[in-house]
Amino acid sequence: MPFCPQCGIDNPANARFCDQCGAALIPVAPAAAPPAAPMAPVVAVPAVSSSSGALVCPQCGATAIPGEAFCDNCGAPLNAPARTVGPPAVPSYNTGVPAQPAYPAPQPSSYPPPAPSDKRLTPAPVAPVAPVAPTQPPAPVSMRVALAPSQLIVAASGAALPLPNAAQAIIGRGDPVSNFFPEIDLNPFGAIDSGVGRRHIRVFVQGGQVLIEDLDSTNGTLLNSQKLIARQPQPLRDGDQISVGKLLLRFSER
């Protein structure tokens, strides 16, 4: 009897395929035969009944033995439900990327393009800049090193007494007995009657500024009606009033 190499069931002598599993049967013979080549898998198709009532194999059309599960001619299953063979399913590759929004098509601008102009831009002429003549800056006060051209004005007579072109000048009363003669001698303007001393005040330049200093005079010195402290210089400005004893003078820068 043919022997099923797959499930080990004995089949009828004329059977070519196992009635249990449908595998090709190996007939038992005295001489060992080479194993049959494996057959391609068969798609299970249900058996179709003929007009005479016998079962017909839907694979090869051979009449099947009643009660058998597989065709004895081709080994196709007789009672398996038919499978619909369709085109292979196409896998979906949707990775979850959100759909891009649809943007409206750009609309043409409602403004008409500017009309071409034939006018050519020409640069405006640049007026030449007149050179500015350099001006001589005024000499700083700190550059002053001499009393000149300052002067003292006697208030009673209006007489001008120019100060020397030097850094200092002693103003007082000349004395021939002691042979002392100051740079500005006030004797011609009543110095003795006005109480002017021989060395009454000193006018000098220091740091570019004209200063006045009382030299310990007996009758004192007033600057703009303010009594000066001896040996403490005070600045002199144009128009200041100086009282030497009782003689009134005015300081002028020129």
LUMRO-663092 format. One line per field, with one value per residue: residue number from 1; residue in one letter; x, y, z of N, C-alpha, C in turn. Coordinates in Angstrom, 3 decimals. Layout:
# LUMRO-663092
k	[NUM, ...]
r	[A, ...]
n_east	[X, ...]
n_north	[Y, ...]
n_up	[Z, ...]
ca_east	[X, ...]
ca_north	[Y, ...]
ca_up	[Z, ...]
c_east	[X, ...]
c_north	[Y, ...]
c_up	[Z, ...]
# end
This chain:
# LUMRO-663092
k	[1, 2, 3, 4, 5, 6, 7, 8, 9, 10, 11, 12, 13, 14, 15, 16, 17, 18, 19, 20, 21, 22, 23, 24, 25, 26, 27, 28, 29, 30, 31, 32, 33, 34, 35, 36, 37, 38, 39, 40, 41, 42, 43, 44, 45, 46, 47, 48, 49, 50, 51, 52, 53, 54, 55, 56, 57, 58, 59, 60, 61, 62, 63, 64, 65, 66, 67, 68, 69, 70, 71, 72, 73, 74, 75, 76, 77, 78, 79, 80, 81, 82, 83, 84, 85, 86, 87, 88, 89, 90, 91, 92, 93, 94, 95, 96, 97, 98, 99, 100, 101, 102, 103, 104, 105, 106, 107, 108, 109, 110, 111, 112, 113, 114, 115, 116, 117, 118, 119, 120, 121, 122, 123, 124, 125, 126, 127, 128, 129, 130, 131, 132, 133, 134, 135, 136, 137, 138, 139, 140, 141, 142, 143, 144, 145, 146, 147, 148, 149, 150, 151, 152, 153, 154, 155, 156, 157, 158, 159, 160, 161, 162, 163, 164, 165, 166, 167, 168, 169, 170, 171, 172, 173, 174, 175, 176, 177, 178, 179, 180, 181, 182, 183, 184, 185, 186, 187, 188, 189, 190, 191, 192, 193, 194, 195, 196, 197, 198, 199, 200, 201, 202, 203, 204, 205, 206, 207, 208, 209, 210, 211, 212, 213, 214, 215, 216, 217, 218, 219, 220, 221, 222, 223, 224, 225, 226, 227, 228, 229, 230, 231, 232, 233, 234, 235, 236, 237, 238, 239, 240, 241, 242, 243, 244, 245, 246, 247, 248, 249, 250, 251, 252, 253, 254]
r	[M, P, F, C, P, Q, C, G, I, D, N, P, A, N, A, R, F, C, D, Q, C, G, A, A, L, I, P, V, A, P, A, A, A, P, P, A, A, P, M, A, P, V, V, A, V, P, A, V, S, S, S, S, G, A, L, V, C, P, Q, C, G, A, T, A, I, P, G, E, A, F, C, D, N, C, G, A, P, L, N, A, P, A, R, T, V, G, P, P, A, V, P, S, Y, N, T, G, V, P, A, Q, P, A, Y, P, A, P, Q, P, S, S, Y, P, P, P, A, P, S, D, K, R, L, T, P, A, P, V, A, P, V, A, P, V, A, P, T, Q, P, P, A, P, V, S, M, R, V, A, L, A, P, S, Q, L, I, V, A, A, S, G, A, A, L, P, L, P, N, A, A, Q, A, I, I, G, R, G, D, P, V, S, N, F, F, P, E, I, D, L, N, P, F, G, A, I, D, S, G, V, G, R, R, H, I, R, V, F, V, Q, G, G, Q, V, L, I, E, D, L, D, S, T, N, G, T, L, L, N, S, Q, K, L, I, A, R, Q, P, Q, P, L, R, D, G, D, Q, I, S, V, G, K, L, L, L, R, F, S, E, R]
n_east	[0.857, 0.459, 2.560, 2.345, 4.686, 4.618, 2.562, 2.478, 0.391, -1.265, -2.452, -5.043, -4.296, -4.310, -4.104, -2.651, -2.112, -2.029, -4.833, -5.198, -3.497, -2.900, -0.383, 2.091, 2.165, 4.312, 4.917, 5.178, 7.819, 9.894, 12.435, 14.232, 13.076, 14.043, 13.303, 10.362, 10.254, 9.465, 6.249, 4.779, 2.977, -0.547, -3.321, -6.138, -9.235, -12.708, -14.491, -16.430, -19.672, -20.760, -23.151, -24.087, -23.935, -21.510, -18.387, -16.240, -12.901, -11.858, -9.412, -8.043, -10.133, -10.752, -12.672, -13.520, -13.035, -15.745, -16.011, -13.316, -10.782, -8.876, -7.882, -7.448, -6.003, -4.558, -4.057, -5.207, -6.972, -10.320, -12.467, -11.880, -12.502, -13.055, -10.589, -10.259, -8.244, -6.558, -5.177, -1.955, -1.798, -1.202, 1.167, 0.644, 2.223, 1.877, 3.099, 2.095, 2.410, 1.194, -1.222, -0.411, -1.502, -3.673, -2.811, -4.158, -4.066, -1.794, -3.098, -3.397, -2.048, -4.079, -3.228, -2.119, 0.919, 3.592, 3.838, 6.330, 8.918, 10.365, 12.019, 15.169, 17.154, 19.066, 21.881, 21.652, 23.264, 26.046, 26.634, 29.589, 31.504, 32.273, 35.480, 36.284, 37.596, 40.347, 40.121, 41.717, 42.306, 41.424, 43.911, 44.686, 44.042, 45.946, 48.294, 49.306, 51.935, 52.916, 52.261, 51.571, 49.279, 47.905, 46.517, 46.342, 43.773, 43.395, 40.856, 40.014, 41.200, 41.312, 43.644, 45.852, 47.798, 50.135, 50.883, 53.969, 55.820, 56.233, 56.500, 55.629, 54.706, 55.436, 53.376, 53.120, 54.519, 57.053, 60.325, 62.803, 64.657, 65.121, 65.858, 64.051, 62.032, 59.070, 57.545, 55.121, 54.549, 52.714, 52.881, 52.478, 49.694, 48.684, 49.577, 50.705, 48.868, 46.717, 47.398, 49.063, 51.361, 54.936, 55.634, 52.988, 51.008, 51.178, 51.089, 50.789, 51.545, 50.416, 50.229, 48.935, 47.044, 46.106, 46.984, 46.403, 48.003, 48.146, 50.733, 51.246, 50.361, 49.958, 47.523, 45.869, 44.108, 41.469, 39.430, 37.068, 35.481, 35.946, 38.010, 41.355, 43.178, 46.361, 49.117, 47.731, 47.013, 44.642, 42.504, 42.530, 40.223, 38.970, 37.920, 37.735, 37.585, 40.044, 41.114, 43.658, 44.796, 43.280, 43.116, 41.543, 41.552, 41.207, 41.202, 42.222, 42.094, 43.154]
n_north	[-1.191, 2.304, 4.600, 7.371, 9.882, 12.122, 12.267, 9.594, 7.786, 4.922, 4.462, 3.765, 1.271, 2.240, 4.957, 8.175, 10.418, 11.454, 10.735, 11.917, 14.137, 15.131, 14.971, 13.930, 10.472, 7.781, 4.945, 1.620, -0.460, -3.233, -2.385, 0.402, 3.567, 6.773, 9.668, 11.514, 14.651, 17.616, 19.013, 21.957, 24.236, 23.944, 25.887, 25.968, 24.929, 24.735, 21.622, 20.814, 19.854, 17.520, 17.136, 14.571, 14.137, 13.326, 14.178, 16.639, 17.449, 20.729, 21.620, 19.936, 18.760, 16.073, 13.141, 12.816, 10.558, 9.625, 10.973, 11.377, 13.692, 14.963, 15.408, 12.551, 12.607, 15.020, 15.878, 18.121, 19.927, 18.979, 19.854, 22.367, 25.850, 28.174, 30.489, 33.826, 35.102, 37.942, 41.118, 41.927, 43.358, 46.789, 48.273, 50.842, 53.948, 56.048, 58.252, 59.797, 62.506, 65.745, 67.009, 69.409, 72.794, 74.224, 76.903, 79.970, 80.906, 83.445, 86.685, 89.018, 92.345, 95.182, 97.659, 99.744, 99.444, 101.837, 104.471, 104.665, 107.064, 109.691, 111.528, 112.440, 112.133, 114.675, 115.741, 118.367, 121.512, 122.207, 124.784, 126.671, 126.746, 129.496, 130.392, 130.695, 133.364, 133.158, 134.045, 136.071, 134.773, 136.112, 137.227, 135.221, 135.904, 134.920, 135.282, 137.750, 139.714, 142.158, 145.441, 147.553, 148.121, 149.446, 152.021, 154.690, 156.848, 160.113, 161.118, 163.708, 165.529, 164.224, 163.428, 161.221, 158.511, 156.608, 153.173, 151.440, 149.495, 146.927, 144.271, 145.074, 147.949, 150.595, 152.740, 155.928, 158.496, 160.675, 161.230, 163.422, 163.708, 161.234, 160.093, 158.579, 157.450, 156.585, 154.425, 155.524, 158.717, 160.598, 163.172, 165.570, 165.788, 166.551, 164.804, 164.897, 166.383, 164.677, 162.486, 160.484, 157.849, 157.267, 154.700, 153.503, 151.747, 148.691, 147.719, 144.941, 142.225, 138.945, 135.613, 136.323, 138.150, 141.372, 142.716, 144.339, 145.680, 146.631, 148.366, 148.304, 150.922, 154.154, 155.596, 153.880, 151.922, 151.956, 149.818, 150.085, 151.204, 149.405, 148.513, 147.576, 144.780, 144.853, 143.703, 141.674, 140.739, 141.838, 141.304, 143.491, 145.212, 146.514, 149.835, 149.889, 151.595, 153.318, 154.343, 156.131, 156.882, 159.931, 160.484, 159.970, 157.476, 155.913, 152.742, 151.766, 149.633, 150.456]
n_up	[0.000, -0.675, 1.088, 3.244, 3.322, 4.906, 6.964, 7.722, 7.265, 5.938, 2.657, 0.136, -2.448, -5.073, -4.706, -5.155, -3.758, -0.347, 1.629, 4.010, 4.526, 2.019, 0.864, -1.576, -2.302, -1.530, -3.254, -2.015, -2.765, -3.844, -4.527, -3.488, -4.217, -5.467, -3.529, -4.193, -5.877, -4.137, -4.469, -5.818, -3.734, -3.572, -4.350, -2.382, -3.616, -3.631, -4.201, -7.124, -7.909, -10.380, -13.129, -12.836, -10.139, -9.058, -7.454, -8.714, -9.275, -8.716, -9.548, -11.463, -12.832, -12.670, -11.756, -8.443, -5.701, -3.703, -0.416, -0.021, 0.977, -0.580, -3.991, -6.011, -8.288, -8.648, -6.145, -4.998, -2.444, -1.658, -0.136, 0.852, 1.502, -1.120, -2.168, -2.839, -5.194, -5.475, -6.562, -5.160, -1.916, -1.449, 0.511, 2.957, 3.270, 4.956, 7.149, 9.109, 8.627, 8.672, 6.433, 3.971, 4.062, 1.663, -0.263, -1.454, -4.892, -6.020, -6.482, -9.115, -8.862, -8.172, -8.781, -11.334, -13.228, -12.873, -15.229, -17.725, -17.491, -19.276, -18.296, -17.230, -14.376, -13.153, -11.369, -8.978, -9.275, -7.251, -5.074, -4.798, -1.827, 0.036, 1.135, 4.548, 6.211, 8.336, 11.737, 14.113, 17.182, 20.411, 22.656, 25.377, 28.875, 30.515, 29.167, 29.690, 30.783, 31.531, 32.874, 31.181, 28.523, 30.605, 32.756, 35.253, 36.234, 37.392, 39.399, 40.119, 38.304, 35.886, 34.765, 33.098, 34.058, 32.838, 33.281, 33.788, 31.349, 32.661, 35.102, 37.592, 39.646, 41.863, 43.676, 44.952, 46.919, 45.918, 47.490, 47.875, 49.943, 51.136, 48.899, 47.374, 44.755, 43.450, 40.875, 39.968, 40.719, 42.939, 43.842, 42.279, 42.382, 44.813, 46.868, 49.461, 51.012, 50.757, 52.187, 51.185, 51.231, 50.954, 49.935, 49.063, 47.665, 45.736, 42.393, 40.315, 38.009, 37.950, 37.099, 34.731, 35.557, 36.760, 39.832, 43.026, 45.908, 49.265, 50.956, 53.794, 54.455, 56.087, 56.071, 54.766, 52.125, 49.781, 47.866, 45.569, 47.587, 49.615, 52.258, 51.939, 53.133, 54.526, 52.704, 51.378, 48.354, 45.852, 43.014, 40.167, 38.116, 35.024, 35.336, 38.121, 41.301, 43.157, 46.254, 47.457, 50.385, 50.653, 48.033, 44.997, 42.539, 39.285, 37.773, 34.547, 31.727, 29.351]
ca_east	[0.000, 1.279, 2.849, 2.482, 5.933, 4.434, 1.809, 2.674, -0.868, -1.363, -3.547, -5.392, -3.216, -4.287, -4.050, -1.382, -1.935, -2.524, -6.197, -5.224, -2.860, -2.751, 0.988, 2.326, 2.425, 5.458, 4.519, 6.139, 8.321, 11.070, 13.632, 14.017, 13.025, 14.433, 12.160, 9.781, 10.513, 8.305, 5.402, 4.432, 1.726, -1.753, -4.341, -7.344, -10.456, -13.758, -14.910, -17.661, -20.501, -21.163, -24.594, -24.435, -23.842, -20.162, -17.531, -15.214, -11.794, -11.830, -8.066, -7.722, -11.360, -10.924, -13.724, -12.943, -13.644, -16.584, -15.504, -11.912, -10.562, -7.933, -8.032, -6.529, -5.252, -3.583, -3.780, -5.803, -8.018, -11.651, -13.471, -11.401, -13.237, -12.351, -9.955, -10.231, -6.885, -6.612, -3.868, -1.296, -2.110, -0.142, 1.316, 0.489, 3.415, 1.487, 3.887, 1.468, 2.756, -0.049, -1.373, -0.073, -2.683, -3.711, -2.789, -4.782, -3.150, -1.614, -3.944, -2.670, -2.252, -5.064, -2.635, -1.410, 2.347, 3.870, 4.184, 7.750, 9.176, 11.523, 12.844, 16.399, 17.533, 20.380, 22.209, 21.585, 24.609, 26.449, 27.249, 30.892, 31.532, 33.279, 36.396, 36.132, 38.883, 40.676, 40.105, 42.758, 41.685, 41.934, 44.980, 44.187, 44.503, 47.136, 49.488, 49.736, 53.121, 53.306, 51.143, 51.186, 49.024, 46.973, 46.855, 45.544, 43.163, 43.132, 39.440, 39.786, 41.648, 41.223, 44.977, 46.161, 49.125, 50.405, 51.674, 55.153, 55.837, 56.980, 55.631, 55.073, 54.964, 55.140, 52.637, 53.186, 54.982, 58.508, 60.973, 64.199, 65.526, 65.524, 66.205, 63.130, 61.139, 58.284, 57.247, 54.046, 54.665, 51.454, 53.109, 51.849, 48.228, 48.353, 49.773, 50.957, 47.605, 45.762, 47.867, 49.660, 52.676, 55.967, 55.370, 51.596, 50.446, 51.933, 50.283, 51.688, 50.935, 50.734, 49.343, 48.157, 46.057, 46.625, 46.616, 46.757, 48.380, 48.495, 52.060, 51.226, 50.262, 49.433, 46.136, 45.097, 43.703, 40.123, 39.153, 35.607, 34.960, 36.278, 39.377, 42.228, 44.026, 47.759, 49.877, 46.831, 46.678, 43.289, 42.529, 42.081, 39.464, 38.776, 36.910, 37.752, 37.930, 41.098, 41.331, 44.981, 44.557, 42.064, 43.222, 40.749, 42.062, 40.414, 42.052, 41.766, 42.905, 43.796]
ca_north	[0.000, 3.547, 5.119, 8.853, 10.267, 13.312, 11.954, 8.181, 7.038, 4.053, 4.844, 2.702, 0.902, 3.076, 6.380, 8.841, 11.469, 11.045, 11.162, 12.602, 15.465, 15.567, 14.889, 12.889, 9.175, 6.998, 3.529, 0.688, -1.383, -3.950, -1.545, 1.771, 4.610, 8.113, 10.468, 12.415, 16.083, 18.296, 19.718, 23.338, 24.294, 24.068, 26.744, 25.180, 25.338, 23.754, 20.679, 21.167, 18.663, 17.422, 16.934, 13.214, 14.098, 12.978, 15.323, 16.903, 18.275, 22.039, 21.936, 19.211, 18.292, 14.615, 12.719, 12.476, 9.447, 10.183, 10.861, 11.749, 15.122, 15.479, 14.808, 11.445, 12.824, 16.110, 16.143, 19.376, 19.754, 18.959, 20.474, 23.666, 26.981, 28.867, 31.771, 34.785, 35.597, 39.295, 41.782, 42.084, 44.607, 47.798, 48.823, 52.292, 54.587, 57.278, 58.363, 60.730, 63.888, 66.465, 67.514, 70.814, 73.594, 74.744, 78.362, 80.501, 81.387, 84.903, 87.491, 90.167, 93.616, 96.050, 98.945, 99.678, 99.779, 103.238, 104.742, 105.045, 108.490, 110.008, 112.534, 111.947, 112.868, 115.310, 116.302, 119.819, 122.087, 122.531, 126.103, 126.621, 127.303, 130.550, 130.138, 131.569, 133.941, 132.861, 135.187, 136.023, 134.637, 137.079, 136.719, 134.877, 136.762, 134.340, 135.637, 139.094, 139.688, 143.541, 146.312, 148.347, 149.573, 149.935, 153.339, 155.201, 158.134, 160.925, 161.482, 165.149, 166.294, 163.431, 163.181, 159.814, 158.117, 155.293, 152.219, 151.071, 148.187, 146.062, 143.351, 145.718, 149.386, 151.147, 154.006, 156.656, 159.894, 160.775, 161.933, 163.677, 163.607, 159.816, 159.675, 157.506, 157.918, 155.440, 154.419, 156.497, 159.716, 161.341, 164.495, 166.677, 165.756, 166.791, 163.549, 165.125, 166.778, 163.544, 161.424, 159.392, 157.487, 157.107, 153.366, 153.322, 150.500, 148.042, 147.119, 143.991, 141.173, 137.591, 134.645, 137.004, 139.005, 142.565, 142.703, 145.520, 145.279, 147.724, 148.110, 148.777, 152.389, 154.743, 156.028, 152.781, 151.919, 151.440, 149.316, 150.135, 151.538, 148.331, 148.676, 146.424, 144.293, 145.010, 142.548, 140.664, 141.256, 141.679, 141.548, 144.780, 145.095, 147.781, 150.707, 149.858, 152.841, 153.120, 155.514, 156.089, 157.957, 160.629, 160.731, 158.964, 157.092, 154.892, 151.846, 151.557, 148.653, 151.063]
ca_up	[0.000, -0.647, 2.424, 3.238, 3.996, 5.734, 8.190, 8.061, 7.108, 4.763, 1.771, -0.808, -3.367, -6.271, -4.351, -5.442, -2.751, 0.973, 1.882, 5.300, 4.472, 0.631, 0.378, -2.575, -1.665, -2.024, -3.312, -1.407, -3.795, -3.341, -4.677, -2.990, -5.266, -4.960, -3.068, -5.198, -5.677, -3.527, -5.433, -5.465, -2.968, -4.401, -3.764, -2.086, -4.329, -3.289, -5.265, -7.857, -8.245, -11.790, -13.345, -12.383, -8.690, -8.620, -7.171, -9.724, -8.741, -9.391, -10.014, -12.707, -13.490, -12.555, -10.832, -7.146, -4.976, -2.642, 0.951, 0.077, 1.199, -1.572, -5.323, -6.203, -9.524, -8.515, -4.736, -4.552, -1.438, -2.267, 0.722, 1.369, 0.899, -2.218, -1.815, -3.953, -5.428, -6.049, -6.655, -3.847, -1.209, -1.486, 1.870, 3.106, 3.810, 5.635, 8.395, 10.038, 8.331, 8.391, 5.063, 3.816, 3.693, 0.291, -0.277, -2.684, -5.923, -5.925, -7.345, -9.699, -8.179, -8.818, -9.106, -12.622, -13.118, -13.204, -16.624, -17.859, -17.623, -20.126, -17.650, -16.648, -13.183, -13.222, -10.055, -8.858, -9.124, -5.885, -5.008, -4.114, -0.477, 0.150, 2.254, 5.708, 6.592, 9.735, 12.653, 15.133, 18.504, 21.391, 23.507, 26.707, 29.957, 31.129, 28.416, 30.085, 31.649, 31.871, 33.224, 30.008, 28.407, 31.618, 33.298, 36.356, 35.934, 38.579, 39.269, 40.275, 37.135, 34.666, 34.240, 32.888, 34.505, 32.259, 34.055, 33.010, 30.669, 33.568, 35.809, 38.779, 39.812, 43.181, 43.549, 46.229, 46.932, 45.834, 48.605, 47.536, 51.112, 51.257, 47.534, 46.928, 43.714, 42.964, 39.423, 39.778, 41.789, 43.050, 44.418, 41.545, 42.523, 46.227, 47.582, 50.888, 51.643, 50.708, 53.072, 50.419, 51.727, 49.927, 49.348, 49.505, 47.085, 44.651, 41.330, 39.640, 37.189, 38.414, 36.439, 33.706, 36.189, 37.435, 41.243, 43.826, 47.264, 50.189, 51.527, 55.192, 54.435, 57.333, 55.890, 54.178, 50.717, 49.522, 46.510, 45.410, 48.919, 50.549, 52.719, 51.686, 54.213, 54.117, 52.212, 50.798, 47.014, 45.316, 41.568, 39.634, 36.871, 34.324, 35.948, 39.590, 41.996, 44.154, 47.123, 48.094, 51.370, 50.220, 46.596, 44.279, 41.228, 38.568, 36.979, 33.169, 31.015, 28.174]
c_east	[0.896, 1.370, 3.060, 3.754, 5.748, 3.721, 1.892, 1.408, -0.782, -2.610, -3.899, -4.293, -3.161, -4.230, -2.659, -1.076, -2.596, -3.908, -6.290, -4.668, -2.654, -1.348, 1.099, 2.748, 3.611, 5.023, 5.620, 6.514, 9.525, 12.307, 13.309, 14.090, 13.443, 13.200, 11.703, 10.082, 9.290, 7.573, 5.087, 3.145, 0.569, -2.748, -5.605, -8.548, -11.529, -14.147, -16.244, -18.394, -20.880, -22.657, -25.035, -24.367, -22.478, -19.362, -16.431, -14.167, -11.780, -10.453, -7.765, -8.944, -11.583, -12.017, -13.079, -13.688, -14.477, -15.978, -14.060, -11.789, -9.660, -8.152, -6.998, -5.664, -4.155, -3.273, -4.368, -6.833, -9.387, -12.668, -13.030, -12.185, -12.378, -11.793, -9.881, -8.834, -6.983, -5.229, -3.263, -1.620, -0.904, -0.008, 1.189, 1.713, 3.094, 2.172, 3.295, 1.834, 1.478, -0.047, -1.076, -1.307, -2.553, -3.790, -3.428, -3.733, -2.998, -2.454, -3.131, -3.009, -3.231, -4.480, -1.876, 0.051, 2.600, 4.322, 5.647, 7.909, 10.436, 12.446, 14.049, 16.792, 18.950, 20.681, 22.177, 22.990, 24.863, 27.166, 28.582, 30.818, 32.671, 34.195, 36.212, 37.513, 39.162, 40.702, 41.166, 42.107, 42.263, 42.971, 44.410, 44.788, 45.804, 48.415, 50.044, 50.905, 53.539, 52.061, 50.659, 50.283, 48.042, 47.453, 45.928, 45.042, 42.886, 41.721, 39.233, 40.128, 41.489, 42.564, 45.231, 47.599, 49.402, 51.268, 52.834, 55.000, 56.719, 55.980, 55.027, 55.449, 54.558, 54.493, 52.651, 53.645, 56.514, 59.072, 62.441, 65.145, 66.044, 65.919, 65.353, 62.152, 60.367, 58.040, 56.114, 54.092, 53.411, 51.637, 52.445, 50.334, 47.804, 48.513, 49.956, 49.673, 46.594, 46.220, 48.436, 51.049, 53.660, 55.806, 53.950, 51.007, 51.397, 50.923, 51.215, 50.851, 51.389, 49.711, 48.460, 47.111, 46.735, 46.092, 47.059, 47.013, 48.733, 49.784, 52.151, 51.200, 49.615, 47.953, 45.289, 44.729, 42.312, 40.039, 37.645, 34.940, 35.197, 37.752, 40.165, 42.984, 45.465, 48.358, 48.980, 46.356, 45.240, 43.318, 41.950, 41.384, 39.243, 37.634, 36.903, 38.208, 38.930, 41.257, 42.654, 44.998, 43.224, 42.081, 42.530, 41.322, 41.102, 41.353, 41.408, 42.704, 43.622, 43.757]
c_north	[1.245, 4.094, 6.631, 9.240, 11.436, 12.996, 10.476, 7.329, 6.172, 4.431, 3.669, 2.484, 1.788, 4.557, 6.943, 9.948, 11.038, 11.596, 11.941, 14.016, 15.970, 15.524, 13.773, 11.599, 8.505, 5.542, 2.643, -0.364, -2.106, -3.102, -0.150, 2.763, 5.955, 8.903, 11.430, 13.865, 16.743, 19.095, 21.108, 23.338, 24.598, 24.919, 25.937, 25.776, 24.322, 22.902, 21.106, 19.888, 18.705, 17.191, 15.549, 13.072, 13.739, 14.237, 15.419, 17.806, 19.612, 22.401, 21.291, 18.698, 16.801, 14.306, 12.243, 11.342, 10.048, 9.919, 11.248, 13.266, 15.748, 14.720, 13.709, 11.630, 13.875, 16.466, 17.425, 19.103, 19.868, 19.726, 21.825, 24.798, 27.697, 30.188, 32.664, 35.372, 36.936, 39.902, 41.964, 43.426, 45.539, 48.396, 50.336, 52.853, 55.917, 57.337, 59.373, 62.194, 64.638, 67.013, 69.009, 71.615, 74.133, 76.262, 78.862, 81.020, 82.900, 85.632, 88.650, 91.458, 94.480, 97.399, 98.832, 100.027, 101.228, 103.391, 105.138, 106.540, 108.700, 111.020, 111.874, 112.821, 113.397, 115.908, 117.817, 120.372, 122.497, 123.868, 126.018, 127.311, 128.308, 130.261, 131.172, 132.054, 133.631, 134.127, 134.980, 135.884, 135.645, 136.425, 136.390, 135.772, 136.247, 134.696, 137.000, 138.986, 141.095, 144.363, 147.133, 147.511, 150.107, 151.290, 153.676, 156.594, 158.847, 161.466, 162.988, 165.922, 165.541, 163.138, 161.668, 159.548, 156.718, 154.450, 151.738, 149.689, 147.241, 145.214, 143.981, 147.192, 149.771, 152.513, 154.687, 158.093, 159.915, 161.598, 162.165, 163.506, 162.181, 159.234, 158.460, 158.102, 156.700, 155.528, 155.390, 157.441, 160.584, 162.724, 165.608, 166.770, 165.852, 165.565, 163.797, 165.476, 165.621, 162.370, 160.232, 159.132, 157.327, 155.758, 152.968, 151.980, 149.964, 147.424, 146.220, 142.966, 139.831, 136.631, 135.279, 137.942, 140.176, 142.570, 144.011, 145.073, 146.525, 147.372, 148.686, 150.310, 152.898, 155.057, 154.995, 152.989, 151.306, 150.982, 149.187, 150.258, 150.431, 148.454, 147.396, 146.077, 144.319, 143.666, 141.402, 141.169, 140.923, 141.988, 142.909, 144.548, 146.482, 148.569, 150.688, 151.210, 152.525, 154.426, 155.324, 157.235, 158.599, 160.923, 159.596, 158.757, 156.061, 154.078, 151.631, 150.600, 149.255, 152.578]
c_up	[0.000, 0.764, 2.322, 3.979, 4.957, 7.029, 8.593, 7.952, 5.857, 3.973, 0.856, -1.830, -4.567, -5.958, -4.613, -4.423, -1.481, 1.181, 3.188, 5.201, 3.068, 0.125, -0.646, -1.881, -2.306, -2.055, -2.733, -2.447, -3.245, -3.435, -4.204, -4.124, -4.657, -4.560, -4.149, -4.830, -5.071, -4.580, -4.898, -4.695, -3.884, -3.656, -3.584, -2.755, -4.012, -4.482, -5.836, -8.201, -9.697, -11.882, -12.879, -10.886, -8.183, -8.377, -8.209, -9.088, -9.449, -9.930, -11.358, -13.449, -13.402, -11.550, -9.552, -6.518, -3.857, -1.279, 1.106, 0.224, 0.157, -2.868, -5.487, -7.412, -9.331, -7.072, -4.217, -3.482, -2.093, -1.437, 1.268, 0.749, -0.127, -1.725, -3.040, -4.046, -6.117, -6.140, -5.272, -3.231, -1.222, -0.091, 1.878, 3.795, 4.479, 6.997, 9.359, 9.801, 8.003, 6.971, 5.025, 3.435, 2.284, 0.340, -1.579, -3.651, -5.820, -6.953, -7.915, -8.975, -8.955, -9.204, -10.435, -12.443, -13.488, -14.646, -16.723, -18.085, -18.440, -19.472, -16.998, -15.468, -13.339, -11.861, -10.059, -8.673, -7.684, -5.891, -4.283, -2.756, -0.383, 1.320, 3.357, 6.130, 8.052, 10.580, 13.717, 16.504, 19.487, 22.294, 24.876, 27.777, 30.551, 30.384, 28.855, 31.071, 32.075, 32.152, 32.032, 29.132, 29.435, 32.137, 34.460, 35.979, 37.246, 38.442, 39.317, 39.008, 35.824, 34.052, 34.188, 33.276, 33.966, 33.190, 33.196, 32.365, 31.467, 34.335, 37.054, 38.786, 41.226, 42.977, 44.924, 46.027, 46.920, 46.988, 48.258, 48.726, 51.258, 49.916, 47.079, 45.923, 43.155, 41.458, 39.092, 40.984, 41.777, 43.681, 43.616, 41.738, 43.991, 47.074, 49.074, 51.613, 51.684, 51.560, 52.338, 50.966, 50.584, 49.209, 49.773, 48.994, 46.030, 43.690, 40.513, 38.871, 37.722, 37.807, 35.384, 34.257, 36.878, 38.865, 41.899, 45.252, 48.073, 50.906, 52.942, 55.256, 55.724, 57.208, 55.138, 52.717, 50.613, 48.054, 46.377, 46.781, 49.943, 50.925, 52.490, 52.942, 53.714, 53.749, 51.722, 49.437, 46.630, 43.812, 41.200, 38.301, 36.287, 34.960, 37.450, 40.159, 43.115, 44.937, 47.847, 49.098, 51.031, 48.727, 45.836, 42.878, 40.595, 37.686, 35.605, 32.460, 29.820, 28.277]
# end
